[in-house]
Amino acid sequence: MQITPGENLRMAIEAVWTNRFRSLLTILGIVIGITTVVTVASLLTGLRKGIVTFFQEFGPDNIFVARFSGDPGSQGTPKEAKRRPLRPEYADLIRRLSPSVEDVSIQMFVPGNVGNRPITAKVPGFESDNVSLVGQTANSIQIQPREFREGRYFTQEEENRALRVAVIGPLLADVLYPDGNAVGRTFIIDGAEYTVIGVTAKAKGGFFGENGIDRQATAPLATIRLRYPQLDRFFITVKAKPTLRDSAFEEARATLRKIRRVPNGVDDDFSITTPDSIIKQFDTITGLIVLVSIAISGLGLLVGGIGVMNIMLVSVTERTKEIGIRKALGARRFDIVSQFLIEAIALTGVGGILGIVISIAVTALVSALVPSLPSETPSWAIAAGLGVSVAVGLFFGVWPATKASRLDPVEALRYE
C-alpha cells in the first residue's frame, strides 16, 4: 500500500487539528521566536528606509565635514573634544583647491542650552521649546535643495546685510501660526525677533520617521554669527561635481589635512563622511541588533523544536497499533517516515504562520500608535520565517519518524 504526499499531508493536518490545544502549546516557542525576528526585521527595515530617504534628500553627492562624528549638535567623544574647531574660511579653501568640488556651504548650529537657557520660539499666545536654530550660507539651498510650502529662501544680499529673516520648518510653523500664512509675520527665538520669509515642505525621510529640519528655524549665517559670536559649531557641506564624489572626497580631505597641518600617518582631526558611509554605519548597528534578536529567538525555536520532538514521540507511542496496521497492509518504511515528518513540518509550519501573522499585526499596531516609527514587513523576513519553521520541524521530526518506521508490525499490532 503506497500513500501519496497529498494523503500524508491531509492526515498530518487532521492529527494536528485533533490535538489542537496540545499542538498550540507545543509550537508556542516557535511562534515567539518567529514573531521576534520578523517584528525586529520589519521595524529596522522601515527605519532604514526612512534614513536612506533622509540622506537622499540631503544630497547623495554631498560630503559632510564636522569637528565631531555623529549628529552635528553632539559633543563628540572625549578624544574628539580635544579637536580644534572648524573655521568658516575652510569652505573657500576647499572650493579653490579641489577641482572636483562644485560648491561648498557652511552651517552653524546653535546649541539648545546656549547661555544656560533653553531655546524657545514664541509668538503672542503660542510657543515651542521643541525647536533648533541654525545659521546657513545663502548657497545652501542650491547644495541641499528644499521644497517650500510657502515663501522662499533668503538671498545672498540678505545674508551680506545680516538681516533677521528666517525660514522655518512646517511643524514649527503649525505650532506658532496655527491659522496658517506664516510668511511676513515675526516670531521671537532666544530673545531675538526674526521675520518669516519661507516655510519648507515636510521632509520625506528622517530618523524614527521624524526629521529635525521640520522643527528648525534657519537664518543667514552672518546673522547668527553676529548674534552668537562665541560659538564655533561650524558644519561644512561639500557638493561634488557629477560622478566625481570620490575624487571630491579625497581632495577635500587632503585640503583639510593640509590646512590643519595633520602629520602623515596621523588620523584625521575632523570628521568627513558621505551619505553612503553613514548608512553603512547604521547597517552595522542594525546588523548587531538582528543578530541579538536571532539569538533570542533561537532559544524559542530550540524549545519549540524539543517540544515538537517530544510530542511526536508521544504520538508514535499513542499510534503504535495504527502503525502496525498500516505496515501489515503493506506500508513501506518510507511511507511511515514521510507521514510523521510531514506531520512535524505541518506542526512547526503552523507555528511559523502564526508567528508571521502576529508580527505583522504587532508592526501595524506600532505604526498606528507611534507614527514617527516607520515599519514595513519585508518579504525576505516572511520567507525566512516560514523556511526556518519548516526546517525546525524537519530536523526535530527525523528521530520520531525513524523510530516509527522501525516498529515491528507484529509487536505493534499486539500493543495495547
C-alpha positions as a printed Julia matrix, in Angstrom:
416×3 Matrix{Float64}:
  0.0    0.0     0.0
  1.51   3.32   -1.09
  0.36   6.67    0.27
  0.53   9.81   -1.82
  2.1   13.01   -0.43
 -1.35  14.63   -0.54
 -2.82  11.92    1.69
  0.13  12.23    4.07
 -0.42  15.99    4.3
 -4.17  15.53    4.92
 -3.51  13.04    7.72
 -0.88  15.33    9.22
 -3.26  18.29    9.31
 -6.0   16.09   10.8
 -3.6   14.9    13.51
 -2.58  18.49   14.35
 -6.2   19.66   14.43
 -7.39  16.71   16.53
 -4.93  17.69   19.29
 -5.03  21.43   18.57
 -4.62  22.66   22.16
 -1.67  20.36   22.74
 -0.26  21.37   19.36
 -0.61  25.08   20.2
  1.3   24.67   23.45
  3.95  22.66   21.6
  4.59  25.33   18.96
  4.43  28.3    21.34
  8.23  28.63   21.4
  8.33  28.63   17.6
  5.6   31.28   17.44
  7.54  33.53   19.85
 10.83  33.01   18.0
  9.42  33.78   14.55
  7.42  36.76   15.88
 10.56  38.27   17.44
 12.73  38.02   14.33
 10.1   39.18   11.83
  8.97  42.09   14.03
 12.54  43.35   14.58
 13.29  42.97   10.87
 10.13  44.91    9.99
 10.91  47.81   12.33
 14.55  48.04   11.22
 13.61  47.84    7.52
 11.2   50.74    7.88
 13.7   52.72    9.92
 16.44  52.16    7.32
 14.14  53.24    4.51
 13.43  56.5     6.32
 17.15  57.15    6.87
 18.03  56.41    3.23
 15.3   58.83    2.1
 16.61  61.38    4.61
 20.11  61.37    3.14
 18.86  61.28   -0.44
 17.04  64.5     0.32
 20.19  65.84    1.95
 22.05  65.19   -1.3
 23.62  61.87   -2.39
 26.6   63.69   -3.96
 27.35  65.74   -0.86
 30.22  65.32    1.59
 29.81  66.37    5.2
 32.66  67.82    7.27
 32.35  68.39   11.02
 34.5   68.65   14.09
 32.84  65.64   15.7
 31.38  62.44   14.33
 27.67  61.73   14.66
 24.96  64.33   14.97
 26.13  67.91   14.21
 24.82  69.03   17.59
 26.69  66.35   19.54
 29.65  66.98   21.83
 31.67  64.11   20.38
 33.77  61.57   22.26
 36.31  62.68   24.9
 39.05  62.18   22.31
 37.16  64.24   19.71
 36.56  67.01   22.25
 40.29  67.84   22.01
 40.0   68.65   18.31
 40.3   72.22   17.11
 37.05  73.77   15.81
 36.45  74.05   12.08
 36.74  77.53   10.62
 34.4   79.07    8.02
 37.48  80.01    5.96
 37.94  76.31    5.19
 34.96  76.41    2.83
 36.61  78.84    0.41
 39.91  76.93    0.54
 38.19  73.63   -0.29
 36.31  75.33   -3.14
 39.53  76.77   -4.63
 41.88  73.83   -4.08
 39.59  70.93   -5.03
 38.93  70.67   -8.8
 36.21  68.03   -8.32
 34.19  70.24   -5.95
 31.29  72.24   -7.35
 30.37  74.33   -4.31
 30.67  74.47   -0.52
 28.2   75.72    2.1
 28.53  76.4     5.81
 26.15  75.84    8.69
 26.4   76.82   12.35
 24.26  75.01   14.93
 23.15  76.9    18.0
 23.08  74.51   21.0
 19.78  74.13   22.8
 21.22  75.31   26.1
 23.18  78.35   24.94
 23.67  80.75   27.82
 22.35  78.1    30.23
 18.81  78.66   28.97
 16.7   76.54   26.65
 15.92  77.94   23.23
 12.25  78.76   22.8
 10.38  80.11   19.78
  7.31  82.18   20.59
  4.65  84.48   19.25
  1.82  86.04   21.26
 -0.29  83.15   22.53
  1.9   80.32   21.21
  5.39  79.0    21.85
  7.54  75.9    21.37
 10.7   74.67   23.04
 10.99  71.79   20.56
 12.96  73.9    18.12
 16.51  74.23   16.8
 18.25  77.33   15.47
 20.71  77.12   12.59
 22.66  79.63   10.53
 23.37  78.83    6.88
 25.04  80.44    3.92
 22.72  81.53    1.12
 24.07  78.89   -1.29
 22.88  76.08    1.0
 19.6   75.92   -0.89
 21.45  75.03   -4.1
 23.6   72.38   -2.41
 20.71  70.89   -0.44
 17.52  71.82   -2.36
 14.29  72.0    -0.39
 10.68  72.33   -1.45
  8.68  75.17    0.06
  5.14  75.11    1.39
  5.09  78.88    1.15
  7.56  81.7     0.69
 11.23  81.41   -0.26
 14.81  81.05    0.95
 16.92  84.07    1.88
 19.2   85.68   -0.71
 22.93  86.39   -0.71
 22.19  90.08   -0.25
 20.08  89.36    2.83
 22.94  87.3     4.24
 25.51  90.02    3.45
 23.35  92.53    5.31
 22.86  90.09    8.23
 19.11  90.62    8.16
 16.98  88.93   10.79
 14.94  86.81    8.42
 14.27  83.1     8.82
 12.97  80.02    7.05
 11.08  77.7     9.38
 10.03  74.06    9.2
  6.36  73.07    8.74
  5.93  71.6    12.24
  7.27  74.75   13.86
  5.08  76.86   11.59
  1.98  74.88   12.59
  2.72  75.47   16.29
  3.44  79.19   16.02
  0.89  80.01   13.32
 -1.97  77.5    13.57
 -4.1   79.75   11.34
 -1.52  79.5     8.5
  0.05  82.32    6.5
  3.34  82.44    8.4
  5.24  84.41    5.72
  5.74  88.05    6.6
  5.0   87.55   10.29
  7.53  87.76   13.09
  8.49  85.47   15.95
 10.96  85.63   18.79
 13.56  82.9    19.31
 16.07  83.08   22.14
 15.2   86.72   22.74
 15.71  87.95   19.15
 12.99  88.79   16.64
 13.01  87.33   13.14
 10.7   87.73   10.16
  9.47  84.57    8.46
 10.18  84.62    4.73
  9.52  80.93    3.99
  8.11  77.66    5.3
  9.64  74.46    3.95
  7.59  71.45    2.89
  7.59  68.42    5.18
 10.78  66.37    4.88
 10.39  62.98    3.2
 12.62  60.95    5.5
 14.27  61.01    8.88
 15.31  59.13   11.99
 12.37  57.23   13.53
 10.14  58.83   10.91
 10.77  62.42   12.04
 13.16  64.93   10.55
 14.56  67.63   12.81
 14.53  70.07    9.88
 10.74  70.21   10.2
 11.16  71.93   13.6
 14.11  74.07   12.59
 14.47  77.83   12.23
 17.14  78.75    9.67
 18.61  82.24    9.45
 21.52  83.68    7.42
 24.88  82.58    8.78
 26.08  86.19    9.12
 23.03  86.99   11.26
 23.61  84.04   13.6
 27.34  84.81   13.89
 26.56  88.36   14.96
 24.04  87.05   17.48
 26.34  84.33   18.86
 29.96  85.43   18.31
 31.19  82.97   20.93
 30.01  79.86   19.05
 32.22  77.83   16.73
 29.97  74.87   15.81
 30.53  75.03   12.07
 29.44  72.26    9.74
 30.66  72.24    6.13
 28.8   70.61    3.24
 30.78  69.94    0.08
 28.91  69.35   -3.19
 30.87  67.26   -5.67
 30.65  67.67   -9.4
 28.51  64.98  -11.1
 30.14  61.49  -10.94
 33.18  62.9    -9.08
 32.16  62.41   -5.45
 35.02  60.01   -4.63
 37.59  62.39   -6.1
 36.0   65.35   -4.32
 36.07  63.41   -1.06
 39.81  62.73   -1.3
 40.57  66.29   -2.43
 38.55  67.85    0.39
 40.13  65.51    2.93
 43.65  66.27    1.67
 42.95  70.02    1.74
 41.67  69.86    5.31
 44.64  67.8     6.49
 46.98  70.32    4.87
 45.41  73.49    6.28
 45.02  71.87    9.73
 48.62  70.58    9.49
 47.82  66.96   10.29
 51.08  64.92   10.01
 51.28  61.91    7.71
 50.29  58.69    9.43
 48.13  60.51   11.99
 44.35  60.13   11.97
 42.17  62.99   10.75
 41.34  65.54   13.44
 37.95  66.13   11.86
 35.01  64.02   10.68
 34.38  63.66    6.94
 31.55  61.43    5.77
 29.19  60.72    2.9
 25.58  59.5     2.98
 26.76  56.02    1.95
 29.21  55.75    4.84
 26.59  56.9     7.36
 24.12  54.33    6.05
 26.82  51.64    6.29
 27.38  52.56    9.94
 23.65  52.28   10.53
 23.6   48.88    8.8
 26.4   47.7    11.09
 24.42  48.7    14.18
 21.18  47.16   12.93
 23.06  44.02   11.93
 24.11  43.57   15.55
 20.51  44.13   16.68
 19.3   41.48   14.24
 21.95  39.04   15.48
 20.83  39.57   19.08
 17.19  39.07   18.1
 18.13  35.89   16.22
 19.98  34.6    19.28
 16.97  35.32   21.49
 14.52  33.78   19.03
 16.87  30.82   18.59
 16.18  29.86   22.2
 12.46  29.92   21.47
 12.95  27.82   18.35
 15.11  25.34   20.27
 12.48  24.99   22.99
  9.79  24.67   20.34
 11.81  22.09   18.43
 12.35  19.98   21.54
  8.64  20.24   22.25
  7.86  19.05   18.71
 10.19  16.07   19.1
  8.63  15.21   22.43
  5.05  15.43   21.15
  5.93  13.39   18.06
  7.48  10.66   20.22
  4.29  10.66   22.3
  2.28  10.49   19.07
  4.31   7.49   17.88
  3.6    5.69   21.16
 -0.12   6.55   21.03
 -0.43   5.37   17.44
  1.71   2.23   17.66
 -1.22  -0.01   16.75
 -2.14   2.23   13.81
  1.44   1.99   12.52
  1.31  -1.81   12.87
 -1.93  -2.0    10.87
 -0.52   0.19    8.11
  2.63  -1.9     7.91
  0.57  -5.09    7.84
 -1.36  -3.62    4.88
  1.88  -3.01    3.02
  3.02   0.44    4.0
  6.76   0.9     3.44
  9.22   2.42    5.91
  9.42   5.44    3.6
  5.64   5.92    3.89
  5.79   5.87    7.7
  8.77   8.26    7.79
  7.05  10.61    5.34
  3.82  10.61    7.36
  5.46  11.62   10.64
  7.92  14.06    9.04
  5.09  15.83    7.23
  3.15  15.93   10.5
  6.12  17.52   12.3
  6.62  20.02    9.44
  2.9   20.84    9.44
  3.06  21.45   13.19
  6.01  23.85   13.0
  4.72  25.37    9.76
  1.54  26.4    11.55
  3.74  27.93   14.26
  5.67  29.86   11.63
  2.49  31.17   10.0
  1.07  32.22   13.38
  4.35  33.96   14.23
  4.32  35.88   10.93
  0.67  36.89   11.31
  1.29  38.11   14.88
  4.44  40.02   13.83
  2.54  41.76   11.01
 -0.2   42.71   13.48
  2.36  43.99   16.01
  4.14  46.0    13.29
  0.86  47.57   12.18
 -0.05  48.37   15.78
  3.32  50.03   16.43
  2.95  52.1    13.25
 -0.52  53.18   14.34
  0.47  54.05   17.91
  3.86  55.6    17.03
  3.56  57.19   13.56
  7.1   58.55   13.87
  8.43  54.98   13.9
  8.06  53.67   10.33
  7.85  49.95    9.71
  7.14  47.51    6.92
  7.4   43.72    6.81
  9.99  42.69    4.2
  9.24  39.68    2.01
 12.58  38.1     2.88
 11.64  38.06    6.58
  8.36  36.28    5.8
 10.15  33.73    3.6
 12.88  33.23    6.21
 10.3   32.77    8.98
  8.46  30.09    7.04
 11.71  28.41    5.96
 13.12  28.29    9.48
  9.9   26.93   10.97
  9.74  24.16    8.34
 13.45  23.39    8.9
 12.85  23.04   12.65
 10.06  20.56   12.02
 12.2   18.6     9.6
 15.2   18.47   11.94
 13.35  17.59   15.13
 10.94  15.24   13.39
 13.57  12.9    11.95
 14.11  10.82   15.09
 10.4   10.23   15.91
  9.7    9.39   12.25
 12.63   6.99   12.1
 11.53   5.36   15.35
  8.01   4.88   13.98
  9.3    3.32   10.76
 11.39   0.77   12.69
  8.49  -0.63   14.69
  7.92  -4.35   14.17
  4.38  -4.79   12.73
  3.69  -7.92   14.79
  4.74  -6.27   18.07
  2.89  -3.08   17.06
 -0.35  -4.98   16.49
 -0.07  -6.52   19.98
  0.37  -3.08   21.58
 -2.46  -2.02   23.87
